[in-house]
Every structure is written in structure tokens, then in C-alpha cells.
Amino acid sequence: MPARQRFLFLTLALVWLALRIPHFSSRFSFDWDSSQYARGIAEFNLFKHQPHPPGYLLWVLSARILEPLAGPMQAQVMVAFLMTLLALPIFYLLVRRVLESQVSALTCTALLAYSPAVALNSSIPSPSITDLLSSLVAGYLAFLDPRSKAWRIPLCLAALGLLAGFHQSNLALLAPLIAAAAINHWRHTWRPVCVGLILGTLGFIAWYVPLANSVGGSSVLSNLTSVQFHEAASKSSVFYGAPLRSHLSMTLNNIIYCVMNFAPWLLAFGLPFIWQRKTIQDRWFYALWLIPTLIVLLGIHSGRAGYWLIAFPPVLLLCASLGRIRFRATIAAVLVSLAISYFPYGRLQFSTLAPISYVFYRSTPRIALDIEASQRNLDQTLRQVLQSGAPQPFMCARDVPEAPNIRTVTYDFSYVNWTLPEGAPAVHSIWLFDQHGPHNQTWRPIAADNFWSLWQATSPPPQAPSPAR
């Protein structure tokens, strides 16, 4: 490899690590789910949604181990970062195996690391990054050479059994690929496959049995998980009773997620302008790797860009296989990913573009830094309002996944007595809205930023308003 290329990849690695450092100072919730994981660190209880079903037991326990070194949010960010550091070398080895090129492997690894969704999920308190690691372990298992590296088969299967305890959905979506890989390797060397299946099963049992026992048995856990699944699907999928408009909105969001993450890869490999006419080996592995995830994301539920992380490795491998490595194009692709990741979307929060720009915004690492700054601002404002003798309870009328919302404020700002709008008293009250505030502008504004606004209602308050959208 030329010295210039070695210097480029070393620089990219150092810059990527430097960009992660500011996220380690996180003290407040990033979204609804992160506050539930933090509650679970203190008291694991699925009935209280601490965290929500199906449980994410190993994610919570891993964060609990690191919590003495930092707060519950920082501990989760550390776990996400460590998961990413495990995933990237595995992807490098996978690409070297498939494309047989060190330059291709380094290029693909850099492109994966800098993609907005990976950069975001490596830096927030969310187990979604585990989907990427699980996908890469399953892909590595599928493409490894069982004749020369048979001992890695049980290692991969054991790892997959444990990784499911961090984020259960990854095992379900990767099951067809894992099964096909095990069957394929069985024909060449059956003993490592048997050992791997035993270890993988033991790894699964190690976390599943305690998780099931915590709620009273596997049937109860299955029911809780089913209720959670149908509740999510009923809001997004026409096949589960959601309005067509909601399904189309989910589809549009998925298109945006794909464009903002995949476009730099197409640029890097010259697609579709450069198309190498070559046969893709093991195409059925790619199909089993992608199809289950596509069915779920396009047909059932897709809440955010992190849901796509399982699909990232096969898509990037296909791009690299069909295109051609170009040094300048790689640099341009990384710069495009950085531009997408750190564009100041917050300035568009009050514009007519906000509904679309927010989909981009919430899928980039920029929003994690902005939410943390916003939450610190809200904390300072709430303390000042309380010191001024403001009446309680406070109403939370903001209903979006990212903080602040009723779940995050009751965790992060527990010194405030929070309630939902339907519990508003017939006296003076303080209301938390999104950045636009209430429709009734006769209320007195207290403070605001790009994510929230605080208002004082009159006595008696008007009919409980819904947050502006």
C-alpha cells in the first residue's frame, strides 16, 4: 500500500476517534428509550418499562458494570463505543475475505465508520449499534473458510447467542443467514458447527432464563414482547391496522435514511457510472442477509436510521464488489458523510422544511450533541423557574421520541413534579412544549431553544392543547 494511502487511513481513524470524544460527557437522556435503559440500571423491571420489552438484559447489565466509572448515560455511550470498536475490525476482516484486498477492506471500513447512522449509534445510549456487530459476526460466519478457520465457527455462534441478549431483534432477523451458514459449514467440518451450536445455545440460555424469570416465566415474557411489537407495528404498518398515511411516512423516512447513508458509498465506488460486470459469489447469502430486514423495515416498523444497521454490511459489500476503489472518490465520500452528519439542521427547526429536515437531523451525530446542550439548558431553566416560586405540577406536552418528553423529563429532572396535559390543574401552571410552543399564543413565554419551549398558562388554563407539529 502506498505511503499516501496509509497516511489517509490513519488520519481518518484518528479524526473518527476525536469526533467521538465529546459524546462521552453526556449526562442527560438522548431519547425515550435511553431513559428506560437508565431506569433499568437502577431497577430492572419490564412491567415498569425499565427497560421496555423484550428486555435488553445484557445491555443494561453492561452499562451497570460501567456506571461506577460514569453516570448511567455515559456508561451506555461507553458500551456503544466499545461495540463499535469490536465491529469495525470484524468488518475489515470480512471485506478482506470477500474482496481479497487490503485497500478495499480499509476503504469499506472507513466508509462504514463515517456513515451518519453508525457515527450516531456509536455515540448515544442505545443498543442499536449491537445490530451492526451481530450482522458482521453473522456475515463473517457465512463467508469464512471452514477448512482453514474452523475454530472461528464456534466462536461466532457463541458470540451471536450472547449478542442477542443486548438487542433481541438482531437474532431474529439474522436467523436465516446463521442457519444457512451453519448448514453450509456442516458439509465441510461438522464438529466445530456442533460445538458452536452448543456454545451459542448456552450463551442464549445464560441471559434468556434470568430475563424470563424476572417477569414470571417465558410465556409472560413472550406476551409482553408481543404486546410491545403490535403496539409499535400498529402505528406504522397498514398490515397491522395503521393508516396508509403512516405507512407512507415510514416509507419516506426509510428512503431518507438510505439516501443519507448509501449515497456516499455510491460516490466512493463510482456507482452507477462504473459498473463492473462480474458475478457476485454466494448471492443467496446476501439475499438471506438482507431480505428479512427489508421485510420488517419496509412492511412492519422502522422508527429510526439505527434499524438499518443490520443491512449496512451487505449493502456496502455489494457496492464495493460492483464498483471500483478510487482514492479521491473515497476522500470525497467521507467528506460528504461528514457534511451530512454535522450540517446545522437545528437552524431549520422553525422553517417550513422542519418536518423533512428533522428526519435527517435525528439520524446524525449532530443531534446527540445538540440534545445534550439543550437538556443542560432546560435543567438550568427549570431550576431557575422553581426558585422563582412557580406553581407545580409542570405539564409535559411534548410527544416525540427524542428528549425532552414525559419519559425523559421524569428521569432527568425528577426534582420537578411532572404530569401529562390531561392532569392540568385549574390554576396557574407551567407547560413544556416543542420549539413552537402552544397554538394559543396568549400564554406567557418563559424560555425556549430549538427543541423545547416553556410557557406559563393563565388561570384557569385554556383547554389542554396539543403540541404544535
N, C-alpha and C positions, 0 to 999 in steps of 0.2 A: 504494500500500500504506500503511495507517495506520502512524503512528509506533510504536504499541504492538507491532505485529507485527514491524516492522523490529528493534526492540529485543529482542524474543523470539528471533528467529533469530540475531542477533548474539551474544546471551548463550549460546544453545545451541552455537554454533560454538566459542566460547571455552572453555566447560566441556568440550566433547568433546576439544579440544586439550590442556587441562590434565590430563585423565584419561589421556592417552597418555604424558605425561612420565615417570611412574615406571617405565614399561616399558623406557626407554632405558638403565637401569642393569643390565640383565640380563647376567649373566656365565656362567650355567650352562644346560645343556640344558633345554628345555621337555618334550621327548618323544624317543622313539626316533629319529624322522626328523630332528629338528633336529641331533642329534649326528652323523648321517650326512652332512648337508649341511656341517657344520663340518669334518668329516674331508675332504670333497671340496674344501674351500677350500685345504687344505694339500696334498692329493694326490688329484686326480680319478681315480678307479678304480672302474668299475662292478662289476668282478669281486669287489672287496672291499666292495661296497655303500657306496662313498664318492662319491656317494650311491647309493641303490638304483636299479635300472632303473625307468623309461626314461631317467633321467639328470639332468633339470632343469638343463641346462648353463648357460643364461643366468642362472638364479637364483644358482647357485654363483659364476659369474664376477662378477655384480653385487656380491655380498657380498664377494668377494675384492678388488674395487676399493675398497670402503669399509673393509675390515679395517684398513688403516693408521690410520684415524681412531678405531677402536674394536676390541674383540675380535670373534671370529667370530660370537658370538650377537648382540651389539649391532649388528653390521653387517647381519645378517639382519633384525633388528627394524627398522632404518632403511629397508631395501629394502621391507619390508611396509608401513611407514608411508607411504613415497613412492608406492607403488602405490595406496594408499587415497586419497591426496590427488589422484591423477590420476583415479580412478574417480568420486569424488563430483561434481566439476564436469560430467563427461560425463553422469552420471545426471540432473543438473539440466537440462542442455540437452535430453536425451531427453524428460523429462517436459514441458518447455515446448513441445516439438514436438508431443507426443501430446495433451496436455490443454489447451494454449494458455492457460496461466495461470501467472503468476509465483508466486502464493501456493501453488498446488498443487505446483509444482516445488520450492519451498523446503521445504514440509511433507514431501514424499516423501523429499527428500534428508536431512532431519533424522531421519526415522524409519529410513531405511536405515542411516545412520551410527551411530545408537544401538542398533540391533538387537544382541543379545548376540553372535551369530556374527561380525558384521562388527567389532564392538569388540574381540573376542578376536583374530581373524585379522589385524587391523591392528597388533597389538602383540606378536606372537610370531614366532619364527624358522621360518616356514612359508610355502611358496609358494601355499597355498590361496587367498590373497587375490587372486592373479592371475586365478583363475577369475571373480571378480566383475568385474574390469577387462575381461577378454576378453568376458564376457557383455554388458557395457554397450557395448563397441565394436561387437559384432555387432548388438545391438539398435538402436544409433544408425544403423548402416549400413542396417538394414532399414527404418527409419521416416523417414530423411532425404528431403528433396525433391530428386530428381536434376536438376530443371530449374534450381533456384536455387543449389544447393550441390554441383554435380557434382564439384568439385575435392576434396571430402571423401571421395569414394568410394575413390580410390587411397590416400588417407591411412589410411582404416580398414582396407583389405585388407592394406596393408603392415604396419600395426601388429599385425594378427591373425597374420600369418606370423611375426613376431618374438615375440609373446606366447606362442605355442605352445612356444617354447624355454624358458620359465620353468616351465610346467606342461602337459605334452603332452595331458593328458586334455581340456582345455578346447577344443582344436581339434576333437577327435573328436566331442564332444557338441554342439558348435555348428555343425558342418559342414552339416547340413540347412538351418539358418536362413541361414547365409552363402551357400550355393548358391542358395536361393530369392531372397534379396535381390539377388544379382548378376544373376540371370535377369530379375528384375523391373526393375532399373535398365537393363539392356541394351536393353530396348524403348524407352527414352526417350533414352538417351545412352550409346552403346556404347564410345566412345573412352575415357572415364575408367575404365570397367569393365576394358577391356583393359589399360590402364596399371596399374590396381590389381592385377589378377591376376598381371602380370609382377613387380611390386614385391613382392607377397605371396609369390610363389614364390621370388624371390631372397632375401627375408628368411628363409623357411623353410630354404632351402639353406645360408644363411650359418651357421646353428647345427647343422643336421642332419648335414651332411657331416663337420665336425670331431668331432661326437659319435659318429657311426658309425665313423669311422676310429680313434677312441680304443679301440674294442673289437675291431677287426679286420674291419669291414665291416657293411653294413646287415643282412645275414642273421643275423649274430651278435647284433646289437642287437635285431632282431625276436624272436629266440629268447629272449634274456634277458628282454625285456619280456613275452613270452607266459608264461614260467615264473612271473614275478612276479605277473602278472594271475591266473593259475589258482591260484596259492598263496593269494592273498587271497580269491578267489571261493569256493574250496573250503571256507573256514572260515565263510562267511556265507550262501551261496545253496544251496537244495535242488537247483537246476538244475545245480550243479557238484559235487554229492555231499555237501554239508553236511547235518547233521541238521536235521530240521524245527524242533527247539527253537532252534537257532542262527539260523535264518531268522526265526522269530517274534520272537526277541530283537532282531534287527536292525530288524524292522518296528516294534517298540515304541520303540526308540531314535529311529527316524525320526519317529514320532508326537510324541515329546517335543521333538525339535528343531523341528518345525513349530509346535507349540503355543507354545513359549517365544519364538519369533521372530515368528510371524504374529499371535498374539493381540493385541499392542499395535496392530498395523495395523488389525485389525478394529475395535478400540475407537476408533481415531482417525477412521475413516471411517463409524462407526455401523453397520457390518455385523454381523449380518444384519438389524438393526432398520430401517435405512434402505437401501432398495434402489432405485436409480434405474432405471426401465425404459427402457433405452437400448441401442441396438445397438453392440456393440463392433466398431470398424473393424479390418480386417486380422486377423480371428480366426485365420486359418491361420498368420500369423506367430507368434502366441502359442503355437499348437499345436506348431509346429516348434521353438520356443524352449524349451518345457517337456518335451515327450514323451520325447526321448532321455535327458534327465537323470532323469526319473521312472522310466524302464525300468531304468536302471543302479542307482539308489539303492534302489528297492523290490524289484528282482528279482535283482541280482547282488552289489553290495557298497556298503556305506555305513559307513565307520568312525567318522566324527565329523561335527559340525554343519557344518564348513567345506566338506564335499562338496556342501552345498545352495546355496552362494553363486551358482552359475550360475542357479539358479531364482529367486533373490530379486528381481531387477529385474522380470521379467514378472508375478510374483505381486503385488508392490507396485503396479505399474501397473494391474493388473486391480482391485485393491481401491480405488484412487483413482478409477478410471473408474466403478465401480458404486456407490460411496458418495458422501459429501458432506463437504467440508472444514469442520471446526468448530474454532474457536480453542481453547476449553477442552479439548475432547477430544484435541487434539494435545498439549497440555501433559500431560494425564493419561497418554497413551500413552507419552510419553518417560519419565515418572516410573516407569511400570510396567516399561519396558525396563531402566531403571537399577536398579530393585529386583530384577529377575531377574538382572541382571549382577553385582550386588555383595552379594547375600544371603550370609550367612556359612555356606555349605554345609559348610565344614570341621568345624563343630561336630557335624555329623550322621555323621561318619565312623565313629564307634563305635556308632551306633544301628542298629536293625533297618531303618531307612529307607535305609541307606547304599547298597545296590545301585541304588536308583532315584535317590536324591539325587545320586549321583556322576555319573550321566548328565547331569543339569543342571549340576553343578559343572564338569565337564570341557569344557562348552560356553560358558563365560562368561569374561570377562577377569579375574575374581576369582582363578581357579585359577592364572593365569600369575604373578600377584604372590605367591600363597601358595607355589607350587612354587619360585620363586626364593629366597624366605626359607627354605624347608625345605632346599634344596640348600646354602645357605650354612651352615645349622645342621649338616647332615650333614658338610660339609667340615671344620668346626671339630671335630666329634666324632671323625671318622676320624683327624685329626692327633693328637688327644689320646690316642686308643687306641694308635696307633703309637708315640708317645713313651713310653707305659707298658710297651712291650716285648711287645705282643700278637703271637701267632704268625700267620704268613701261610702259605698264601693265605687271602683272605677269600671266603666263599661268597655269591653273589647269588641269592637265591631269590624275587625279586620279578619277576613277569611281567605287567606292564601297559604300555600304550604310553607313558603319562606317566612322567616321571622320578620316582624313580630306577629303572632296570632295568639289565640286564647291558650293554646298548649304551651307555647314558649314563654309567654309573659308570666304565667303562673309558676313556671320553674325559675326563670332568670330573675324575676322581680317579685319574689314571694313575700316581700315586705309590704306589698300592695294587696288590698282586698279586691280581687278581680271577679267580674261576673259577665255573663252574656247580655246582649241588649234586652232580651225579654225579662230580665230581672231588674230593669231600671227602676229606681225609686221615684216617687212623685215629689222630688225635691231637687235642689241643685246637684248636678253630677258631672263627672269628668269622663270624656269619651275618647277612645283611641280608634282612629280611622286609618285608611291608607293615605297616600300623599295628597289626595284630592280633598279629603275631608267630607263632611256631610253635604247632602243636597241643600239642606236648609242653612244658608249662609248667615242667618241672624245669630248663630251661636258665636261665642267669643273664642277666637283662636288663642292658643297658649304657646305652642311651638310646633315645628314641622321640619321634615327633611324629605329626601327622595323616596323614603319607604313608609313613613308614617306621619300622622298629624294628631295633635292633642287639642281637644276642644272642651269648653265648659258650656253645659246646657243651661237653659233658663229654667225657672221654676213656675209651674211644672213643665217638664221637658215635652217637646212635641212627640208625636207618635214615633216609636223607635225606628230610626231609619236604617237602611241597609247601606253598606259601604259603596261608594262610587266605584264603578268598574270602567 
